[in-house]
Amino acid sequence: MQLPGLVTVSSDDEATLEHLANMMGESFLEEMWFDTWLAALDDLGAGRERKLAIMQAYFLDELSVLSQYGAVYALEDLTAATGGYLASELGQAGQAHLETMRYERMESLLTEEERRLLDEREQAMYAISDFDWHRAWPREGDDYIYFSSWAVDKNARGTHALSRLLAPILAFADAKGLDCYLECYADRLQSMYEHFGFRVVRELHDDGFPVYERCMVRSAQR
């Protein structure tokens, strides 16, 4: 997607990818799925610094793959960024790459015990961790936009950075008649995304966890 006011981050731009991964890692420490997942390490005494390092490695792995398909966008000042793709640009090969990718940087960072605990927690959270639901969701046509993540620099909160990031993407979606998809796990985020036109179409619950997945769709606005 060619989007006015946004930078498409190249897979060769390692410094920018690392900067954005660090920003996302810090932001997603507050996100409830990741908070619940990382809580598996609490008995090992893992504190904020350790969890942050894991999160930053996780997002560097993810953004490094997405950037190979032109699917990492940021404001020019890098105060907000998203990993999001247009399905037709990602293609079947890109989708397969995302499905089979390994989080190599993160895995190399983890101890054997950390890896075991996180794997066990991820399996336990399976019922509230459907990140592929959007692929089969009914819609007009085959194309769509999916957001896997977005974040705003903590020092840029209150500057409408997220609105400036999303505005050209959502305008593109409206012009092309495309639906947009994402998930969230908190009332605050659901309310924020509803402000951008998303609505909850499905909820996934598990009695073992207080958080639940909200699958959200934004239909093209004509």
C-alpha positions in Angstrom: 0.0 0.0 0.0 1.2 3.5 -0.9 0.1 5.6 2.0 0.6 9.4 2.3 2.3 10.5 5.4 3.6 7.1 6.3 6.9 5.4 5.9 7.0 1.8 4.7 9.9 0.3 6.6 12.3 -1.8 4.5 13.5 -5.2 5.7 17.0 -3.8 5.2 16.5 -0.9 7.6 17.5 -2.8 10.7 18.0 0.2 12.9 14.4 1.4 12.3 13.0 -2.1 12.8 14.9 -2.4 16.1 13.6 1.0 17.2 10.0 0.1 16.4 10.4 -3.3 18.0 11.6 -1.7 21.2 8.7 0.7 21.1 6.2 -2.1 20.5 7.7 -4.3 23.2 7.3 -1.6 25.8 3.8 -0.8 24.7 2.6 -4.5 24.6 3.8 -5.1 28.2 0.5 -3.4 29.1 -1.5 -5.6 26.7 -3.5 -8.3 28.5 -2.8 -11.3 26.3 1.0 -10.8 26.6 0.7 -9.8 30.3 -1.1 -13.1 31.0 1.4 -15.1 28.9 4.4 -13.5 30.5 2.9 -14.1 34.0 4.0 -17.7 33.5 7.5 -16.4 34.4 6.6 -14.8 37.7 7.5 -17.9 39.7 11.0 -17.6 38.3 11.3 -14.0 39.5 11.1 -12.5 36.1 10.7 -8.7 36.5 9.8 -5.9 34.1 13.3 -5.7 32.6 13.4 -9.4 31.7 9.9 -9.4 30.3 10.6 -6.2 28.3 13.7 -7.9 26.7 11.6 -10.9 25.7 8.9 -8.6 24.2 11.3 -6.5 22.2 12.9 -9.6 20.7 9.5 -11.0 19.9 8.5 -7.9 18.0 11.8 -7.6 16.2 11.2 -11.2 14.9 7.7 -10.3 13.8 8.5 -7.0 12.2 11.5 -8.4 10.4 9.2 -10.9 8.7 6.4 -8.4 8.0 8.8 -5.9 6.5 9.8 -8.4 3.8 6.2 -7.9 2.5 6.0 -4.2 2.9 3.7 -4.6 5.9 5.4 -2.3 8.5 4.2 1.3 8.4 5.2 4.2 10.6 4.8 7.9 11.0 7.7 9.8 9.6 8.9 10.7 13.1 8.5 7.0 14.1 6.3 7.9 17.1 3.7 5.3 16.0 3.9 2.2 13.9 1.9 -0.8 12.8 2.4 -4.3 11.5 -0.4 -4.7 9.1 -0.9 -6.2 5.7 -3.1 -6.0 2.7 -3.9 -9.7 2.0 -3.3 -9.4 -1.8 0.2 -8.0 -1.2 1.1 -10.6 1.3 0.0 -13.4 -1.0 -0.1 -17.1 -0.2 3.7 -17.3 0.2 3.7 -14.5 2.7 0.8 -16.0 4.6 2.6 -19.3 4.8 5.8 -17.6 6.0 3.9 -15.9 8.8 2.3 -19.1 9.8 5.5 -21.1 10.0 7.9 -18.4 11.2 10.0 -19.0 14.2 10.7 -16.3 16.8 14.4 -17.0 16.6 15.7 -13.9 18.4 13.3 -14.5 21.2 14.0 -18.2 21.5 17.7 -17.6 21.6 17.1 -15.2 24.5 15.0 -17.6 26.6 16.4 -20.1 29.1 15.2 -23.7 28.7 12.9 -23.2 31.8 11.5 -19.9 30.4 10.8 -21.6 27.1 9.0 -24.5 28.8 6.8 -22.3 30.9 5.9 -19.9 28.1 5.0 -22.9 25.8 2.8 -24.4 28.5 1.1 -21.1 29.1 0.5 -20.5 25.4 -1.0 -23.9 25.0 -3.3 -23.3 28.0 -4.4 -20.0 26.4 -5.2 -21.7 23.1 -9.0 -21.1 23.4 -8.5 -17.3 23.6 -5.7 -17.1 21.0 -7.3 -17.4 17.6 -5.2 -15.0 15.4 -6.4 -16.5 12.1 -10.1 -16.1 12.4 -10.2 -13.2 10.0 -9.0 -15.3 7.1 -12.3 -17.2 6.8 -14.6 -14.3 8.0 -17.4 -13.7 5.5 -16.8 -10.6 3.3 -17.3 -9.2 -0.1 -14.3 -10.1 -2.3 -11.1 -11.7 -1.2 -9.0 -8.8 -0.1 -8.8 -7.2 3.3 -6.4 -5.5 5.8 -5.3 -7.2 9.0 -3.5 -5.5 11.8 -1.3 -7.7 13.9 0.0 -4.9 16.1 0.4 -1.2 16.5 1.9 1.0 19.1 2.6 4.6 20.0 5.8 5.9 21.6 5.1 6.5 25.3 6.4 10.1 24.9 4.0 10.8 22.1 0.8 9.8 23.9 -1.8 12.5 23.7 -0.5 13.8 20.4 -3.0 11.9 18.2 -0.2 9.8 16.8 -2.4 6.7 16.5 -5.0 8.7 14.6 -2.4 10.1 12.3 -1.0 6.6 11.7 -4.4 5.0 11.0 -6.0 7.7 9.0 -4.3 7.0 5.7 -4.7 3.2 6.1 -8.4 3.5 6.9 -8.9 5.9 4.0 -7.2 3.4 1.7 -9.5 0.7 3.0 -12.6 2.9 2.4 -11.5 3.8 -1.1 -11.0 0.2 -2.0 -14.0 -1.1 -0.2 -11.9 -3.3 2.2 -12.7 -4.6 5.6 -10.1 -4.4 8.4 -9.5 -6.9 11.2 -7.8 -7.0 14.6 -8.1 -8.5 18.0 -7.9 -7.0 21.5 -8.3 -8.1 25.1 -9.3 -5.1 27.2 -12.3 -2.8 27.5 -10.2 0.3 27.1 -8.8 -0.9 23.8 -12.1 -2.1 22.6 -13.6 1.3 23.2 -10.6 3.0 21.5 -11.0 0.8 18.4 -14.7 1.4 18.3 -13.9 5.1 17.9 -12.1 4.2 14.7 -15.2 2.2 13.4 -14.3 -1.3 14.5 -17.0 -3.5 16.1 -16.8 -6.7 18.1 -18.1 -9.6 16.0 -17.0 -12.5 18.2 -15.8 -13.2 21.7 -13.6 -16.1 22.8 -13.6 -17.0 26.5 -11.9 -19.6 28.7 -12.9 -20.1 32.3 -9.2 -20.5 33.3 -8.4 -16.8 32.4 -10.1 -13.5 33.3 -9.2 -12.0 29.9 -11.0 -12.8 26.7 -10.4 -12.3 23.0 -12.6 -9.8 21.1 -12.5 -10.2 17.3 -13.2 -6.9 15.7 -14.1 -5.8 12.2 -14.2 -2.4 10.6 -16.3 -2.5 7.4 -15.4 -0.1 4.6 -17.2 3.2 5.0 -18.6 4.5 1.7 
